[in-house]
Amino acid sequence: MIEIKSVTKNAKFSHQIEKIVKDKRISYLDAVIFYAKENNIEVESVAKLVKMNSTIKCKVQVEAEDLNCLKEKSARLPI
């Protein structure tokens, strides 16, 4: 039962972040920060949700790599 709740919570979080990105036309990293401010949640708490959600985590990671915020880049196929 706990797993079902976490999956539902994770899917809801992902949907909300995607909606913020689309509506506000901002990056995923900015959307996560915006989500935290709007819901009066500490950024560290939202970071735990990002870690659990592989889709959002990958998108934030790609943005961070493009901005040279990470030391090492993950392997990506050229587009």
HTML snippet that shows the backbone in 3Dmol.js (N, CA, C, O; Angstrom):
<script src="https://3Dmol.org/build/3Dmol-min.js"></script>
<div id="view" style="width:600px;height:400px;position:relative"></div>
<script>
const pdb = `
ATOM      1  N   MET A   1       0.826  -1.196   0.000  1.00  0.00           N
ATOM      2  CA  MET A   1       0.000   0.000   0.000  1.00  0.00           C
ATOM      3  C   MET A   1       0.870   1.259   0.000  1.00  0.00           C
ATOM      4  O   MET A   1       0.517   2.242  -0.653  1.00  0.00           O
ATOM      5  N   ILE A   2       1.972   1.253   0.700  1.00  0.00           N
ATOM      6  CA  ILE A   2       2.846   2.417   0.760  1.00  0.00           C
ATOM      7  C   ILE A   2       3.424   2.703  -0.616  1.00  0.00           C
ATOM      8  O   ILE A   2       3.554   3.865  -1.001  1.00  0.00           O
ATOM      9  N   GLU A   3       3.773   1.666  -1.360  1.00  0.00           N
ATOM     10  CA  GLU A   3       4.348   1.852  -2.684  1.00  0.00           C
ATOM     11  C   GLU A   3       3.360   2.514  -3.627  1.00  0.00           C
ATOM     12  O   GLU A   3       3.746   3.361  -4.432  1.00  0.00           O
ATOM     13  N   ILE A   4       2.092   2.142  -3.539  1.00  0.00           N
ATOM     14  CA  ILE A   4       1.067   2.732  -4.406  1.00  0.00           C
ATOM     15  C   ILE A   4       0.930   4.218  -4.117  1.00  0.00           C
ATOM     16  O   ILE A   4       0.814   5.021  -5.043  1.00  0.00           O
ATOM     17  N   LYS A   5       0.943   4.592  -2.846  1.00  0.00           N
ATOM     18  CA  LYS A   5       0.841   6.004  -2.482  1.00  0.00           C
ATOM     19  C   LYS A   5       2.040   6.788  -2.999  1.00  0.00           C
ATOM     20  O   LYS A   5       1.884   7.893  -3.519  1.00  0.00           O
ATOM     21  N   SER A   6       3.231   6.223  -2.859  1.00  0.00           N
ATOM     22  CA  SER A   6       4.422   6.939  -3.316  1.00  0.00           C
ATOM     23  C   SER A   6       4.436   7.076  -4.836  1.00  0.00           C
ATOM     24  O   SER A   6       4.887   8.095  -5.360  1.00  0.00           O
ATOM     25  N   VAL A   7       3.946   6.058  -5.551  1.00  0.00           N
ATOM     26  CA  VAL A   7       3.881   6.134  -7.010  1.00  0.00           C
ATOM     27  C   VAL A   7       2.878   7.203  -7.422  1.00  0.00           C
ATOM     28  O   VAL A   7       3.139   7.974  -8.346  1.00  0.00           O
ATOM     29  N   THR A   8       1.731   7.256  -6.747  1.00  0.00           N
ATOM     30  CA  THR A   8       0.719   8.261  -7.046  1.00  0.00           C
ATOM     31  C   THR A   8       1.245   9.651  -6.753  1.00  0.00           C
ATOM     32  O   THR A   8       1.050  10.573  -7.545  1.00  0.00           O
ATOM     33  N   LYS A   9       1.910   9.805  -5.621  1.00  0.00           N
ATOM     34  CA  LYS A   9       2.488  11.094  -5.243  1.00  0.00           C
ATOM     35  C   LYS A   9       3.562  11.498  -6.247  1.00  0.00           C
ATOM     36  O   LYS A   9       3.656  12.664  -6.631  1.00  0.00           O
ATOM     37  N   ASN A  10       4.363  10.538  -6.663  1.00  0.00           N
ATOM     38  CA  ASN A  10       5.434  10.783  -7.620  1.00  0.00           C
ATOM     39  C   ASN A  10       4.865  11.207  -8.974  1.00  0.00           C
ATOM     40  O   ASN A  10       5.381  12.131  -9.602  1.00  0.00           O
ATOM     41  N   ALA A  11       3.812  10.541  -9.420  1.00  0.00           N
ATOM     42  CA  ALA A  11       3.186  10.880 -10.697  1.00  0.00           C
ATOM     43  C   ALA A  11       2.539  12.264 -10.634  1.00  0.00           C
ATOM     44  O   ALA A  11       2.615  13.034 -11.592  1.00  0.00           O
ATOM     45  N   LYS A  12       1.911  12.572  -9.518  1.00  0.00           N
ATOM     46  CA  LYS A  12       1.282  13.885  -9.347  1.00  0.00           C
ATOM     47  C   LYS A  12       2.345  14.988  -9.360  1.00  0.00           C
ATOM     48  O   LYS A  12       2.153  16.030  -9.987  1.00  0.00           O
ATOM     49  N   PHE A  13       3.458  14.758  -8.670  1.00  0.00           N
ATOM     50  CA  PHE A  13       4.557  15.723  -8.641  1.00  0.00           C
ATOM     51  C   PHE A  13       5.093  15.943 -10.049  1.00  0.00           C
ATOM     52  O   PHE A  13       5.293  17.084 -10.467  1.00  0.00           O
ATOM     53  N   SER A  14       5.325  14.868 -10.774  1.00  0.00           N
ATOM     54  CA  SER A  14       5.853  14.960 -12.136  1.00  0.00           C
ATOM     55  C   SER A  14       4.897  15.755 -13.021  1.00  0.00           C
ATOM     56  O   SER A  14       5.323  16.616 -13.790  1.00  0.00           O
ATOM     57  N   HIS A  15       3.622  15.467 -12.908  1.00  0.00           N
ATOM     58  CA  HIS A  15       2.618  16.165 -13.720  1.00  0.00           C
ATOM     59  C   HIS A  15       2.608  17.658 -13.395  1.00  0.00           C
ATOM     60  O   HIS A  15       2.510  18.488 -14.298  1.00  0.00           O
ATOM     61  N   GLN A  16       2.707  17.997 -12.127  1.00  0.00           N
ATOM     62  CA  GLN A  16       2.695  19.402 -11.722  1.00  0.00           C
ATOM     63  C   GLN A  16       3.938  20.137 -12.238  1.00  0.00           C
ATOM     64  O   GLN A  16       3.839  21.277 -12.691  1.00  0.00           O
ATOM     65  N   ILE A  17       5.088  19.499 -12.172  1.00  0.00           N
ATOM     66  CA  ILE A  17       6.325  20.123 -12.673  1.00  0.00           C
ATOM     67  C   ILE A  17       6.231  20.322 -14.187  1.00  0.00           C
ATOM     68  O   ILE A  17       6.588  21.384 -14.698  1.00  0.00           O
ATOM     69  N   GLU A  18       5.756  19.314 -14.894  1.00  0.00           N
ATOM     70  CA  GLU A  18       5.600  19.422 -16.351  1.00  0.00           C
ATOM     71  C   GLU A  18       4.640  20.549 -16.704  1.00  0.00           C
ATOM     72  O   GLU A  18       4.872  21.284 -17.663  1.00  0.00           O
ATOM     73  N   LYS A  19       3.572  20.689 -15.944  1.00  0.00           N
ATOM     74  CA  LYS A  19       2.592  21.752 -16.183  1.00  0.00           C
ATOM     75  C   LYS A  19       3.209  23.132 -15.948  1.00  0.00           C
ATOM     76  O   LYS A  19       2.971  24.060 -16.721  1.00  0.00           O
ATOM     77  N   ILE A  20       3.996  23.265 -14.890  1.00  0.00           N
ATOM     78  CA  ILE A  20       4.666  24.540 -14.611  1.00  0.00           C
ATOM     79  C   ILE A  20       5.624  24.898 -15.744  1.00  0.00           C
ATOM     80  O   ILE A  20       5.655  26.044 -16.192  1.00  0.00           O
ATOM     81  N   VAL A  21       6.399  23.928 -16.206  1.00  0.00           N
ATOM     82  CA  VAL A  21       7.356  24.166 -17.297  1.00  0.00           C
ATOM     83  C   VAL A  21       6.618  24.628 -18.548  1.00  0.00           C
ATOM     84  O   VAL A  21       7.048  25.567 -19.217  1.00  0.00           O
ATOM     85  N   LYS A  22       5.522  23.975 -18.856  1.00  0.00           N
ATOM     86  CA  LYS A  22       4.768  24.303 -20.055  1.00  0.00           C
ATOM     87  C   LYS A  22       4.078  25.660 -19.927  1.00  0.00           C
ATOM     88  O   LYS A  22       4.164  26.485 -20.837  1.00  0.00           O
ATOM     89  N   ASP A  23       3.397  25.899 -18.810  1.00  0.00           N
ATOM     90  CA  ASP A  23       2.631  27.136 -18.626  1.00  0.00           C
ATOM     91  C   ASP A  23       3.520  28.369 -18.473  1.00  0.00           C
ATOM     92  O   ASP A  23       3.254  29.411 -19.073  1.00  0.00           O
ATOM     93  N   LYS A  24       4.568  28.246 -17.673  1.00  0.00           N
ATOM     94  CA  LYS A  24       5.430  29.399 -17.381  1.00  0.00           C
ATOM     95  C   LYS A  24       6.585  29.542 -18.366  1.00  0.00           C
ATOM     96  O   LYS A  24       7.257  30.572 -18.402  1.00  0.00           O
ATOM     97  N   ARG A  25       6.810  28.487 -19.172  1.00  0.00           N
ATOM     98  CA  ARG A  25       7.919  28.460 -20.133  1.00  0.00           C
ATOM     99  C   ARG A  25       9.259  28.717 -19.441  1.00  0.00           C
ATOM    100  O   ARG A  25      10.036  29.584 -19.841  1.00  0.00           O
ATOM    101  N   ILE A  26       9.498  27.932 -18.391  1.00  0.00           N
ATOM    102  CA  ILE A  26      10.744  28.036 -17.642  1.00  0.00           C
ATOM    103  C   ILE A  26      11.434  26.676 -17.636  1.00  0.00           C
ATOM    104  O   ILE A  26      10.850  25.676 -18.053  1.00  0.00           O
ATOM    105  N   SER A  27      12.659  26.640 -17.169  1.00  0.00           N
ATOM    106  CA  SER A  27      13.416  25.383 -17.129  1.00  0.00           C
ATOM    107  C   SER A  27      12.880  24.480 -16.018  1.00  0.00           C
ATOM    108  O   SER A  27      12.119  24.916 -15.154  1.00  0.00           O
ATOM    109  N   TYR A  28      13.288  23.232 -16.062  1.00  0.00           N
ATOM    110  CA  TYR A  28      12.844  22.276 -15.048  1.00  0.00           C
ATOM    111  C   TYR A  28      13.398  22.636 -13.673  1.00  0.00           C
ATOM    112  O   TYR A  28      12.706  22.499 -12.665  1.00  0.00           O
ATOM    113  N   LEU A  29      14.621  23.087 -13.635  1.00  0.00           N
ATOM    114  CA  LEU A  29      15.220  23.482 -12.366  1.00  0.00           C
ATOM    115  C   LEU A  29      14.451  24.656 -11.759  1.00  0.00           C
ATOM    116  O   LEU A  29      14.161  24.662 -10.562  1.00  0.00           O
ATOM    117  N   ASP A  30      14.126  25.638 -12.580  1.00  0.00           N
ATOM    118  CA  ASP A  30      13.334  26.771 -12.110  1.00  0.00           C
ATOM    119  C   ASP A  30      11.926  26.330 -11.697  1.00  0.00           C
ATOM    120  O   ASP A  30      11.363  26.858 -10.737  1.00  0.00           O
ATOM    121  N   ALA A  31      11.366  25.370 -12.418  1.00  0.00           N
ATOM    122  CA  ALA A  31      10.035  24.869 -12.090  1.00  0.00           C
ATOM    123  C   ALA A  31      10.028  24.176 -10.729  1.00  0.00           C
ATOM    124  O   ALA A  31       9.068  24.312  -9.970  1.00  0.00           O
ATOM    125  N   VAL A  32      11.082  23.441 -10.417  1.00  0.00           N
ATOM    126  CA  VAL A  32      11.176  22.771  -9.121  1.00  0.00           C
ATOM    127  C   VAL A  32      11.258  23.808  -8.002  1.00  0.00           C
ATOM    128  O   VAL A  32      10.611  23.661  -6.965  1.00  0.00           O
ATOM    129  N   ILE A  33      12.043  24.843  -8.213  1.00  0.00           N
ATOM    130  CA  ILE A  33      12.159  25.914  -7.214  1.00  0.00           C
ATOM    131  C   ILE A  33      10.836  26.659  -7.084  1.00  0.00           C
ATOM    132  O   ILE A  33      10.414  26.981  -5.973  1.00  0.00           O
ATOM    133  N   PHE A  34      10.179  26.934  -8.210  1.00  0.00           N
ATOM    134  CA  PHE A  34       8.875  27.593  -8.202  1.00  0.00           C
ATOM    135  C   PHE A  34       7.856  26.754  -7.432  1.00  0.00           C
ATOM    136  O   PHE A  34       7.084  27.282  -6.632  1.00  0.00           O
ATOM    137  N   TYR A  35       7.861  25.438  -7.682  1.00  0.00           N
ATOM    138  CA  TYR A  35       6.960  24.510  -6.987  1.00  0.00           C
ATOM    139  C   TYR A  35       7.192  24.570  -5.473  1.00  0.00           C
ATOM    140  O   TYR A  35       6.239  24.590  -4.694  1.00  0.00           O
ATOM    141  N   ALA A  36       8.432  24.599  -5.074  1.00  0.00           N
ATOM    142  CA  ALA A  36       8.755  24.652  -3.642  1.00  0.00           C
ATOM    143  C   ALA A  36       8.234  25.945  -3.015  1.00  0.00           C
ATOM    144  O   ALA A  36       7.655  25.920  -1.929  1.00  0.00           O
ATOM    145  N   LYS A  37       8.437  27.063  -3.689  1.00  0.00           N
ATOM    146  CA  LYS A  37       7.978  28.355  -3.154  1.00  0.00           C
ATOM    147  C   LYS A  37       6.456  28.424  -3.097  1.00  0.00           C
ATOM    148  O   LYS A  37       5.891  28.895  -2.110  1.00  0.00           O
ATOM    149  N   GLU A  38       5.795  27.959  -4.147  1.00  0.00           N
ATOM    150  CA  GLU A  38       4.335  28.021  -4.201  1.00  0.00           C
ATOM    151  C   GLU A  38       3.671  27.147  -3.142  1.00  0.00           C
ATOM    152  O   GLU A  38       2.589  27.470  -2.652  1.00  0.00           O
ATOM    153  N   ASN A  39       4.322  26.040  -2.790  1.00  0.00           N
ATOM    154  CA  ASN A  39       3.747  25.107  -1.824  1.00  0.00           C
ATOM    155  C   ASN A  39       4.365  25.240  -0.433  1.00  0.00           C
ATOM    156  O   ASN A  39       4.122  24.410   0.444  1.00  0.00           O
ATOM    157  N   ASN A  40       5.167  26.294  -0.238  1.00  0.00           N
ATOM    158  CA  ASN A  40       5.825  26.538   1.057  1.00  0.00           C
ATOM    159  C   ASN A  40       6.562  25.298   1.570  1.00  0.00           C
ATOM    160  O   ASN A  40       6.426  24.898   2.726  1.00  0.00           O
ATOM    161  N   ILE A  41       7.343  24.711   0.670  1.00  0.00           N
ATOM    162  CA  ILE A  41       8.133  23.523   0.992  1.00  0.00           C
ATOM    163  C   ILE A  41       9.598  23.903   0.832  1.00  0.00           C
ATOM    164  O   ILE A  41       9.953  24.663  -0.068  1.00  0.00           O
ATOM    165  N   GLU A  42      10.441  23.375   1.700  1.00  0.00           N
ATOM    166  CA  GLU A  42      11.874  23.623   1.568  1.00  0.00           C
ATOM    167  C   GLU A  42      12.386  22.946   0.298  1.00  0.00           C
ATOM    168  O   GLU A  42      11.919  21.871  -0.078  1.00  0.00           O
ATOM    169  N   VAL A  43      13.333  23.578  -0.342  1.00  0.00           N
ATOM    170  CA  VAL A  43      13.894  23.044  -1.581  1.00  0.00           C
ATOM    171  C   VAL A  43      14.505  21.665  -1.338  1.00  0.00           C
ATOM    172  O   VAL A  43      14.450  20.797  -2.210  1.00  0.00           O
ATOM    173  N   GLU A  44      15.082  21.464  -0.164  1.00  0.00           N
ATOM    174  CA  GLU A  44      15.675  20.165   0.160  1.00  0.00           C
ATOM    175  C   GLU A  44      14.627  19.051   0.164  1.00  0.00           C
ATOM    176  O   GLU A  44      14.916  17.919  -0.223  1.00  0.00           O
ATOM    177  N   SER A  45      13.419  19.374   0.601  1.00  0.00           N
ATOM    178  CA  SER A  45      12.338  18.379   0.611  1.00  0.00           C
ATOM    179  C   SER A  45      11.890  18.060  -0.810  1.00  0.00           C
ATOM    180  O   SER A  45      11.600  16.908  -1.132  1.00  0.00           O
ATOM    181  N   VAL A  46      11.837  19.069  -1.643  1.00  0.00           N
ATOM    182  CA  VAL A  46      11.458  18.854  -3.040  1.00  0.00           C
ATOM    183  C   VAL A  46      12.550  18.066  -3.759  1.00  0.00           C
ATOM    184  O   VAL A  46      12.257  17.290  -4.669  1.00  0.00           O
ATOM    185  N   ALA A  47      13.795  18.256  -3.361  1.00  0.00           N
ATOM    186  CA  ALA A  47      14.897  17.510  -3.959  1.00  0.00           C
ATOM    187  C   ALA A  47      14.718  16.011  -3.761  1.00  0.00           C
ATOM    188  O   ALA A  47      15.094  15.221  -4.627  1.00  0.00           O
ATOM    189  N   LYS A  48      14.147  15.615  -2.630  1.00  0.00           N
ATOM    190  CA  LYS A  48      13.873  14.190  -2.393  1.00  0.00           C
ATOM    191  C   LYS A  48      12.849  13.671  -3.389  1.00  0.00           C
ATOM    192  O   LYS A  48      12.957  12.540  -3.864  1.00  0.00           O
ATOM    193  N   LEU A  49      11.856  14.493  -3.705  1.00  0.00           N
ATOM    194  CA  LEU A  49      10.859  14.090  -4.701  1.00  0.00           C
ATOM    195  C   LEU A  49      11.490  13.975  -6.083  1.00  0.00           C
ATOM    196  O   LEU A  49      11.150  13.076  -6.851  1.00  0.00           O
ATOM    197  N   VAL A  50      12.403  14.878  -6.397  1.00  0.00           N
ATOM    198  CA  VAL A  50      13.097  14.825  -7.689  1.00  0.00           C
ATOM    199  C   VAL A  50      13.940  13.561  -7.780  1.00  0.00           C
ATOM    200  O   VAL A  50      13.975  12.914  -8.827  1.00  0.00           O
ATOM    201  N   LYS A  51      14.618  13.203  -6.692  1.00  0.00           N
ATOM    202  CA  LYS A  51      15.439  11.986  -6.691  1.00  0.00           C
ATOM    203  C   LYS A  51      14.600  10.740  -6.936  1.00  0.00           C
ATOM    204  O   LYS A  51      15.062   9.796  -7.577  1.00  0.00           O
ATOM    205  N   MET A  52      13.363  10.730  -6.425  1.00  0.00           N
ATOM    206  CA  MET A  52      12.494   9.569  -6.595  1.00  0.00           C
ATOM    207  C   MET A  52      11.886   9.507  -7.994  1.00  0.00           C
ATOM    208  O   MET A  52      11.465   8.437  -8.433  1.00  0.00           O
ATOM    209  N   ASN A  53      11.833  10.628  -8.695  1.00  0.00           N
ATOM    210  CA  ASN A  53      11.207  10.689 -10.004  1.00  0.00           C
ATOM    211  C   ASN A  53      12.294  10.720 -11.078  1.00  0.00           C
ATOM    212  O   ASN A  53      12.946  11.743 -11.286  1.00  0.00           O
ATOM    213  N   SER A  54      12.477   9.604 -11.746  1.00  0.00           N
ATOM    214  CA  SER A  54      13.582   9.503 -12.712  1.00  0.00           C
ATOM    215  C   SER A  54      13.408  10.427 -13.914  1.00  0.00           C
ATOM    216  O   SER A  54      14.399  10.911 -14.461  1.00  0.00           O
ATOM    217  N   THR A  55      12.186  10.679 -14.329  1.00  0.00           N
ATOM    218  CA  THR A  55      11.948  11.540 -15.484  1.00  0.00           C
ATOM    219  C   THR A  55      12.393  12.971 -15.203  1.00  0.00           C
ATOM    220  O   THR A  55      13.160  13.553 -15.970  1.00  0.00           O
ATOM    221  N   ILE A  56      11.910  13.526 -14.110  1.00  0.00           N
ATOM    222  CA  ILE A  56      12.258  14.896 -13.747  1.00  0.00           C
ATOM    223  C   ILE A  56      13.745  14.982 -13.416  1.00  0.00           C
ATOM    224  O   ILE A  56      14.412  15.953 -13.773  1.00  0.00           O
ATOM    225  N   LYS A  57      14.257  13.965 -12.737  1.00  0.00           N
ATOM    226  CA  LYS A  57      15.673  13.949 -12.372  1.00  0.00           C
ATOM    227  C   LYS A  57      16.557  14.024 -13.616  1.00  0.00           C
ATOM    228  O   LYS A  57      17.529  14.779 -13.638  1.00  0.00           O
ATOM    229  N   CYS A  58      16.231  13.254 -14.643  1.00  0.00           N
ATOM    230  CA  CYS A  58      17.023  13.258 -15.878  1.00  0.00           C
ATOM    231  C   CYS A  58      16.953  14.606 -16.582  1.00  0.00           C
ATOM    232  O   CYS A  58      17.955  15.093 -17.106  1.00  0.00           O
ATOM    233  N   LYS A  59      15.769  15.204 -16.592  1.00  0.00           N
ATOM    234  CA  LYS A  59      15.611  16.495 -17.266  1.00  0.00           C
ATOM    235  C   LYS A  59      16.374  17.598 -16.532  1.00  0.00           C
ATOM    236  O   LYS A  59      16.981  18.458 -17.169  1.00  0.00           O
ATOM    237  N   VAL A  60      16.347  17.578 -15.215  1.00  0.00           N
ATOM    238  CA  VAL A  60      17.110  18.552 -14.431  1.00  0.00           C
ATOM    239  C   VAL A  60      18.603  18.323 -14.648  1.00  0.00           C
ATOM    240  O   VAL A  60      19.369  19.279 -14.772  1.00  0.00           O
ATOM    241  N   GLN A  61      19.015  17.061 -14.691  1.00  0.00           N
ATOM    242  CA  GLN A  61      20.425  16.739 -14.893  1.00  0.00           C
ATOM    243  C   GLN A  61      20.918  17.232 -16.250  1.00  0.00           C
ATOM    244  O   GLN A  61      22.016  17.781 -16.343  1.00  0.00           O
ATOM    245  N   VAL A  62      20.130  17.045 -17.291  1.00  0.00           N
ATOM    246  CA  VAL A  62      20.516  17.498 -18.630  1.00  0.00           C
ATOM    247  C   VAL A  62      20.658  19.021 -18.649  1.00  0.00           C
ATOM    248  O   VAL A  62      21.607  19.552 -19.226  1.00  0.00           O
ATOM    249  N   GLU A  63      19.713  19.720 -18.018  1.00  0.00           N
ATOM    250  CA  GLU A  63      19.811  21.177 -17.958  1.00  0.00           C
ATOM    251  C   GLU A  63      21.066  21.614 -17.202  1.00  0.00           C
ATOM    252  O   GLU A  63      21.758  22.542 -17.620  1.00  0.00           O
ATOM    253  N   ALA A  64      21.352  20.944 -16.092  1.00  0.00           N
ATOM    254  CA  ALA A  64      22.536  21.286 -15.299  1.00  0.00           C
ATOM    255  C   ALA A  64      23.813  21.027 -16.090  1.00  0.00           C
ATOM    256  O   ALA A  64      24.760  21.808 -16.011  1.00  0.00           O
ATOM    257  N   GLU A  65      23.845  19.943 -16.847  1.00  0.00           N
ATOM    258  CA  GLU A  65      25.015  19.656 -17.677  1.00  0.00           C
ATOM    259  C   GLU A  65      25.187  20.708 -18.764  1.00  0.00           C
ATOM    260  O   GLU A  65      26.306  21.132 -19.052  1.00  0.00           O
ATOM    261  N   ASP A  66      24.090  21.127 -19.361  1.00  0.00           N
ATOM    262  CA  ASP A  66      24.168  22.152 -20.412  1.00  0.00           C
ATOM    263  C   ASP A  66      24.662  23.487 -19.857  1.00  0.00           C
ATOM    264  O   ASP A  66      25.293  24.267 -20.571  1.00  0.00           O
ATOM    265  N   LEU A  67      24.375  23.745 -18.589  1.00  0.00           N
ATOM    266  CA  LEU A  67      24.826  24.982 -17.947  1.00  0.00           C
ATOM    267  C   LEU A  67      26.186  24.828 -17.267  1.00  0.00           C
ATOM    268  O   LEU A  67      26.663  25.744 -16.597  1.00  0.00           O
ATOM    269  N   ASN A  68      26.805  23.651 -17.450  1.00  0.00           N
ATOM    270  CA  ASN A  68      28.104  23.337 -16.847  1.00  0.00           C
ATOM    271  C   ASN A  68      28.080  23.438 -15.321  1.00  0.00           C
ATOM    272  O   ASN A  68      29.044  23.895 -14.706  1.00  0.00           O
ATOM    273  N   CYS A  69      26.984  23.012 -14.724  1.00  0.00           N
ATOM    274  CA  CYS A  69      26.854  23.016 -13.261  1.00  0.00           C
ATOM    275  C   CYS A  69      27.349  21.710 -12.642  1.00  0.00           C
ATOM    276  O   CYS A  69      27.525  21.632 -11.426  1.00  0.00           O
ATOM    277  N   LEU A  70      27.573  20.698 -13.453  1.00  0.00           N
ATOM    278  CA  LEU A  70      28.042  19.406 -12.961  1.00  0.00           C
ATOM    279  C   LEU A  70      29.473  19.179 -13.419  1.00  0.00           C
ATOM    280  O   LEU A  70      29.858  19.590 -14.514  1.00  0.00           O
ATOM    281  N   LYS A  71      30.262  18.518 -12.570  1.00  0.00           N
ATOM    282  CA  LYS A  71      31.659  18.246 -12.917  1.00  0.00           C
ATOM    283  C   LYS A  71      31.760  17.294 -14.090  1.00  0.00           C
ATOM    284  O   LYS A  71      32.508  17.531 -15.039  1.00  0.00           O
ATOM    285  N   GLU A  72      30.992  16.204 -14.013  1.00  0.00           N
ATOM    286  CA  GLU A  72      31.054  15.194 -15.062  1.00  0.00           C
ATOM    287  C   GLU A  72      29.742  15.176 -15.827  1.00  0.00           C
ATOM    288  O   GLU A  72      28.664  15.326 -15.251  1.00  0.00           O
ATOM    289  N   LYS A  73      29.854  14.991 -17.120  1.00  0.00           N
ATOM    290  CA  LYS A  73      28.653  14.888 -17.947  1.00  0.00           C
ATOM    291  C   LYS A  73      28.361  13.417 -18.184  1.00  0.00           C
ATOM    292  O   LYS A  73      29.272  12.599 -18.310  1.00  0.00           O
ATOM    293  N   SER A  74      27.072  13.094 -18.242  1.00  0.00           N
ATOM    294  CA  SER A  74      26.687  11.726 -18.550  1.00  0.00           C
ATOM    295  C   SER A  74      26.739  11.538 -20.068  1.00  0.00           C
ATOM    296  O   SER A  74      26.712  12.504 -20.832  1.00  0.00           O
ATOM    297  N   ALA A  75      26.811  10.311 -20.470  1.00  0.00           N
ATOM    298  CA  ALA A  75      26.884  10.005 -21.902  1.00  0.00           C
ATOM    299  C   ALA A  75      25.537  10.278 -22.551  1.00  0.00           C
ATOM    300  O   ALA A  75      24.499   9.802 -22.092  1.00  0.00           O
ATOM    301  N   ARG A  76      25.577  11.052 -23.624  1.00  0.00           N
ATOM    302  CA  ARG A  76      24.351  11.349 -24.384  1.00  0.00           C
ATOM    303  C   ARG A  76      24.635  11.170 -25.860  1.00  0.00           C
ATOM    304  O   ARG A  76      25.727  11.461 -26.347  1.00  0.00           O
ATOM    305  N   LEU A  77      23.634  10.689 -26.552  1.00  0.00           N
ATOM    306  CA  LEU A  77      23.748  10.571 -27.993  1.00  0.00           C
ATOM    307  C   LEU A  77      23.562  11.949 -28.611  1.00  0.00           C
ATOM    308  O   LEU A  77      22.720  12.720 -28.151  1.00  0.00           O
ATOM    309  N   PRO A  78      24.328  12.271 -29.640  1.00  0.00           N
ATOM    310  CA  PRO A  78      24.146  13.576 -30.289  1.00  0.00           C
ATOM    311  C   PRO A  78      22.804  13.640 -31.005  1.00  0.00           C
ATOM    312  O   PRO A  78      22.322  12.643 -31.543  1.00  0.00           O
ATOM    313  N   ILE A  79      22.222  14.807 -31.004  1.00  0.00           N
ATOM    314  CA  ILE A  79      20.909  14.957 -31.659  1.00  0.00           C
ATOM    315  C   ILE A  79      21.112  15.595 -33.012  1.00  0.00           C
ATOM    316  O   ILE A  79      20.146  15.818 -33.741  1.00  0.00           O
TER     317      ILE A  79
END
`;
const viewer = $3Dmol.createViewer("view");
viewer.addModel(pdb, "pdb");
viewer.setStyle({}, {cartoon: {color: "spectrum"}});
viewer.zoomTo();
viewer.render();
</script>
